[in-house]
Amino acid sequence: MSETKKEELMTTSSSFVDGTKGELIYRGYDIRDIGPNATFEEIIYLLWNDKLPNAHELSLLKVALESKRALPDLLLNVMRGFPWDAHPMAVLRTATSALGLLDRNADNITIDGAREKALLLTAVIPTMVAAWERLRNGHDPIAPRAGLGHAANFLYMLNGEEPNPDAVAALDSYLVLLADHGFNASTFSARVTTSTGADVYSAIVSAMGTLKGPAHGGATQRAMEQFIDAAQHGDVAQWFTEARAAGKRIMGIGHRIYKVEDPRARILRPLAEKLANSSGTSEWFGIARDIEGLARQDEYFIERDLYANVDYYSAVVLYTIGLPVDQFTCTFAMSRIAGWCSQVLEQLADNRLIRPKEGYVGKRDQVFVPLAER
Ligand SMILES: CC(C)(COP(=O)(O)OP(=O)(O)OC[C@H]1O[C@@H](n2cnc3c(N)ncnc32)[C@H](O)[C@@H]1OP(=O)(O)O)[C@@H](O)C(=O)NCCC(=O)NCCS
């Protein structure tokens, strides 16, 4: 590719979003095929290796992840000093940065070095999230348990009980569906940081800071808060009318790229419904479905092509499996770390500083006036 073309077009082989067709592809596989069938560990392997694993390759990856799940004592001690009311996403971002500080080999950004960091970060993020949930509630963290998959082990570390199989399956599907998404804002942040030659921890901390915002990963928490608000109101239709009249955005609806239904929402909707029925808590799915129905009948949403996005039914899934709402963005990070690392590795393989072309819209030809004369 010519230098000019390179300047204009950033490429990736990791994932692709077609917002007009409502398609999402992971390394050539349509999310509609792979989403309901693969496990999160298979997706990690696929994204990092450009092929699906065979049984042996998958079991090696699982063993490698298991071996890296435990948190260093030093890091746990640092976390014990965090303010108890800190937002979990701020905790995760800070703990990830501290993990990088403690890694004496953090600056190894050879492909092999970066793959090691990718494995460590993917393995350890659920442990950090679960440990903080325990610590802030006055409990000791629970050590990871060998033999449990990624999703099951996370739920086990939250409460020390054998995880419910329906909850494990729903969380695993959620992790699969959010793993990568083209040049979404957080992945782009990770790539920009990587392009400067900075270490992998720095890239992931950049990505986490970007994910935190309500226009990106923070939308899942906001979506659930709005469902709770609608439930407290008591009349969902009236709540919707009032929210619209107040000019509020309906969280979990609308997308920068998708102008048709988000394919991940289409997979998550029946999954959320199934989980709601099996857990006996169908209230939240009912409210979400009702608000979505109201939006789909509203000219404002129809004219602007605003559909439920992935965060909308993710909120119902995560809440139904018992996660606190302020942990939702961290759960998103537990999944997106796979895509962040995939694209960090891709960036490192052919690294060049990313700097967008500037459209200068400021003044020119200003005449400098010394301070005393202003
Ligand atoms: C995701 C999002 C930021 C994309 O926004 P965008 O591509 O920048 O589009 P805009 O913010 O310019 O919105 C386009 C129009 O739709 C409206 N709109 C977008 N999302 C809306 C929502 N959730 N509720 C109500 N109106 C919405 C905007 O007000 C705007 O209307 P206008 O043309 O009259 O000014 C936006 O849809 C949003 O804020 N959604 C809620 C948050 C969310 O779910 N984020 C997660 C995304 S995965």
The ligand as a MOL file (V3000), in Angstrom:
LIG
                    3D

  0  0  0     0  0            999 V3000
M  V30 BEGIN CTAB
M  V30 COUNTS 48 50 0 0 0
M  V30 BEGIN ATOM
M  V30 1 C -24.4520 5.5930 20.3230 0
M  V30 2 C -24.6490 7.0580 20.0060 0
M  V30 3 C -23.6520 7.8810 20.8010 0
M  V30 4 C -24.4170 7.2460 18.5200 0
M  V30 5 O -24.6100 8.5510 18.2680 0
M  V30 6 P -24.1930 9.2960 16.9170 0
M  V30 7 O -23.8750 8.3590 15.8280 0
M  V30 8 O -23.1640 10.3030 17.2710 0
M  V30 9 O -25.5320 9.9710 16.5370 0
M  V30 10 P -26.0810 11.3070 17.1550 0
M  V30 11 O -25.7270 11.4330 18.5940 0
M  V30 12 O -25.6880 12.4080 16.2290 0
M  V30 13 O -27.6370 11.0270 17.0380 0
M  V30 14 C -28.3600 11.1410 15.8180 0
M  V30 15 C -29.7660 11.5890 16.1480 0
M  V30 16 O -30.4270 10.5460 16.8730 0
M  V30 17 C -30.7520 10.9750 18.1910 0
M  V30 18 N -30.4150 9.8930 19.0940 0
M  V30 19 C -29.3380 9.0740 19.0220 0
M  V30 20 N -29.4000 8.1440 19.9810 0
M  V30 21 C -30.5270 8.3890 20.6720 0
M  V30 22 C -31.1080 7.7510 21.7910 0
M  V30 23 N -30.5460 6.6990 22.3760 0
M  V30 24 N -32.2600 8.2480 22.2770 0
M  V30 25 C -32.8400 9.3210 21.6980 0
M  V30 26 N -32.3240 9.9600 20.6200 0
M  V30 27 C -31.1750 9.4980 20.1220 0
M  V30 28 C -29.8960 12.2040 18.4530 0
M  V30 29 O -30.4920 13.0610 19.3800 0
M  V30 30 C -29.8010 12.8060 17.0680 0
M  V30 31 O -31.0060 13.4720 16.8090 0
M  V30 32 P -31.0010 14.8180 15.8890 0
M  V30 33 O -30.5890 14.3460 14.5290 0
M  V30 34 O -32.3670 15.3410 15.9720 0
M  V30 35 O -29.9810 15.7510 16.5060 0
M  V30 36 C -26.1000 7.4900 20.3510 0
M  V30 37 O -27.0280 6.7340 19.6110 0
M  V30 38 C -26.3910 7.3810 21.8440 0
M  V30 39 O -26.0600 8.2880 22.5940 0
M  V30 40 N -27.0260 6.2440 22.2680 0
M  V30 41 C -27.2750 6.0410 23.6670 0
M  V30 42 C -26.0010 5.5720 24.3330 0
M  V30 43 C -25.6190 4.1610 23.9110 0
M  V30 44 O -26.4400 3.2630 23.8870 0
M  V30 45 N -24.3260 3.9840 23.6210 0
M  V30 46 C -23.7750 2.6760 23.2870 0
M  V30 47 C -23.4180 2.5700 21.8520 0
M  V30 48 S -22.9180 0.9230 21.4560 0
M  V30 END ATOM
M  V30 BEGIN BOND
M  V30 1 1 1 2
M  V30 2 1 2 3
M  V30 3 1 2 4
M  V30 4 1 2 36
M  V30 5 1 4 5
M  V30 6 1 5 6
M  V30 7 2 6 7
M  V30 8 1 6 8
M  V30 9 1 6 9
M  V30 10 1 9 10
M  V30 11 2 10 11
M  V30 12 1 10 12
M  V30 13 1 10 13
M  V30 14 1 13 14
M  V30 15 1 14 15
M  V30 16 1 15 16
M  V30 17 1 15 30
M  V30 18 1 16 17
M  V30 19 1 17 18
M  V30 20 1 17 28
M  V30 21 1 18 19
M  V30 22 1 18 27
M  V30 23 2 19 20
M  V30 24 1 20 21
M  V30 25 1 21 22
M  V30 26 2 21 27
M  V30 27 1 22 23
M  V30 28 2 22 24
M  V30 29 1 24 25
M  V30 30 2 25 26
M  V30 31 1 26 27
M  V30 32 1 28 29
M  V30 33 1 28 30
M  V30 34 1 30 31
M  V30 35 1 31 32
M  V30 36 2 32 33
M  V30 37 1 32 34
M  V30 38 1 32 35
M  V30 39 1 36 37
M  V30 40 1 36 38
M  V30 41 2 38 39
M  V30 42 1 38 40
M  V30 43 1 40 41
M  V30 44 1 41 42
M  V30 45 1 42 43
M  V30 46 2 43 44
M  V30 47 1 43 45
M  V30 48 1 45 46
M  V30 49 1 46 47
M  V30 50 1 47 48
M  V30 END BOND
M  V30 END CTAB
M  END
